[in-house]
Amino acid sequence: MDLYRLYQTRRSIRKFKREPIPEDDLEKILYAAQRAPTDATAQMYSILRVTDPELRKRIAHLSGDQEHIESAAEFFLLLADVWRLRRLVEHRGGRFGRWPRTAAHFAIVDAVLAGSALATMAEALGYGICWIGGVLNGIREISALVDLPEGVIPVAGLCVGVPDEDPAPRPRLPRALVVHENRYRAYTPEELDEAYAAMRPITRKGDWYRVLDRYFAEGGTMELREGPYQALAARKGFDPDLPAPLAEALTARGLEARSLGQLIEEAFRRGYRGVLFNQGAVWLEKETEAHRGEGATPGEALAKALLEAFPEEA
Ligand SMILES: Cc1cc2nc3c(=O)[nH]c(=O)nc-3n(C[C@H](O)[C@H](O)[C@H](O)COP(=O)(O)O)c2cc1C
């Protein structure tokens, strides 16, 4: 299909016929994913094809009971993945660098580009697709279910199958709000009203704010996702302050380490009156006790002091 026509007509599909995707189409779809551009040719992503119906069911439930995850012919988990890259570097005697934020950045970019190519090829072949950000609702459980190692986190899911519905394409924001020229410019209140007007058809009640409020305002879905996402990122080695094994060890003791700041807050919450940082060490203090942790970074030192301070869970 002509690509322009495809983008004119494409829409996400959430109802699928119980029909499989033939092998040769599946081959083309995965081929497209692998042909996507990738930073430094490093291919910092993996695609996890979920064929086990029980696993599909669990993921559908953990993603907010999204039925289309189960009914789609194919469901893929798109993973940001620097584990394989690390293995490749170490395989040749190299020492993998420490670049956790940048790793997250490029690995997510690579995963999205591969997913986007996969999705577009599937749509060009006449299949319907739906991205699933809902996997972040159960990111900890899903990551454990599919055995993700350090250096690998889920980015999104992707349903692909034969459409069993024909919804209208959804609107987008006015071009002028999305495409800037030379300088980023501020938005006028009138333009913001135009944005809401353009997006009005997206909800049954005709108010896009209802969607934005539910997801992005205080108390919304995104805030609920933030804590578990930070904790998983730390455990998988994507936090600049916290070494992955220590984040993992703290989680095993019932303290989900999300960030250095959160660990300091947690220490105060647990009754410590002072967290004293020195070069290469930290003291955790309260009236009758003090705990010391050493480490190359404040996060490492604090994580060790906290591990010493908190008794093992029974
Ligand atoms: C990163 C991402 C996550 C998404 N997560 C979900 C999801 O969890 N469930 C769902 O039904 N649709 C999901 N979608 C689909 C969007 O709702 C859809 O793309 C958007 O409403 C625009 O509609 P259209 O794709 O039909 O143009 C997601 C899309 C993206 C890009």
The ligand as an SDF file (V2000), in Angstrom:
LIG
                    3D

 31 33  0  0  0  0  0  0  0  0999 V2000
    3.4930    4.0980   23.5220 C   0  0  0  0  0  0  0  0  0  0  0  0
    2.0390    3.8120   23.2950 C   0  0  0  0  0  0  0  0  0  0  0  0
    1.3160    3.1460   24.2610 C   0  0  0  0  0  0  0  0  0  0  0  0
   -0.0260    2.8110   24.0440 C   0  0  0  0  0  0  0  0  0  0  0  0
   -0.6830    2.0700   24.9800 N   0  0  0  0  0  0  0  0  0  0  0  0
   -1.9290    1.5950   24.7080 C   0  0  0  0  0  0  0  0  0  0  0  0
   -2.5490    0.6550   25.5820 C   0  0  0  0  0  0  0  0  0  0  0  0
   -1.9900    0.2630   26.6180 O   0  0  0  0  0  0  0  0  0  0  0  0
   -3.7660    0.2080   25.2480 N   0  0  0  0  0  0  0  0  0  0  0  0
   -4.4110    0.5890   24.1110 C   0  0  0  0  0  0  0  0  0  0  0  0
   -5.5210    0.0950   23.8590 O   0  0  0  0  0  0  0  0  0  0  0  0
   -3.8470    1.4870   23.2550 N   0  0  0  0  0  0  0  0  0  0  0  0
   -2.6270    1.9780   23.5140 C   0  0  0  0  0  0  0  0  0  0  0  0
   -1.9880    2.8200   22.6270 N   0  0  0  0  0  0  0  0  0  0  0  0
   -2.6700    3.2480   21.4120 C   0  0  0  0  0  0  0  0  0  0  0  0
   -3.0710    4.7220   21.4890 C   0  0  0  0  0  0  0  0  0  0  0  0
   -4.1850    4.8350   22.3340 O   0  0  0  0  0  0  0  0  0  0  0  0
   -3.3890    5.2250   20.0720 C   0  0  0  0  0  0  0  0  0  0  0  0
   -2.2340    5.1210   19.2630 O   0  0  0  0  0  0  0  0  0  0  0  0
   -3.8380    6.6880   20.1170 C   0  0  0  0  0  0  0  0  0  0  0  0
   -5.0750    6.8200   20.7870 O   0  0  0  0  0  0  0  0  0  0  0  0
   -4.0010    7.2480   18.7090 C   0  0  0  0  0  0  0  0  0  0  0  0
   -4.9470    6.4590   18.0060 O   0  0  0  0  0  0  0  0  0  0  0  0
   -4.5900    5.7820   16.6260 P   0  0  0  0  0  0  0  0  0  0  0  0
   -3.3980    4.9050   16.8100 O   0  0  0  0  0  0  0  0  0  0  0  0
   -5.8380    4.9790   16.2810 O   0  0  0  0  0  0  0  0  0  0  0  0
   -4.3230    6.8780   15.6510 O   0  0  0  0  0  0  0  0  0  0  0  0
   -0.6690    3.1940   22.8370 C   0  0  0  0  0  0  0  0  0  0  0  0
    0.0830    3.8880   21.8740 C   0  0  0  0  0  0  0  0  0  0  0  0
    1.4000    4.1700   22.0760 C   0  0  0  0  0  0  0  0  0  0  0  0
    2.1900    4.8620   20.9880 C   0  0  0  0  0  0  0  0  0  0  0  0
  1  2  1  0
  2  3  1  0
  2 30  2  0
  3  4  2  0
  4  5  1  0
  4 28  1  0
  5  6  2  0
  6  7  1  0
  6 13  1  0
  7  8  2  0
  7  9  1  0
  9 10  1  0
 10 11  2  0
 10 12  1  0
 12 13  2  0
 13 14  1  0
 14 15  1  0
 14 28  1  0
 15 16  1  0
 16 17  1  0
 16 18  1  0
 18 19  1  0
 18 20  1  0
 20 21  1  0
 20 22  1  0
 22 23  1  0
 23 24  1  0
 24 25  2  0
 24 26  1  0
 24 27  1  0
 28 29  2  0
 29 30  1  0
 30 31  1  0
M  END
$$$$
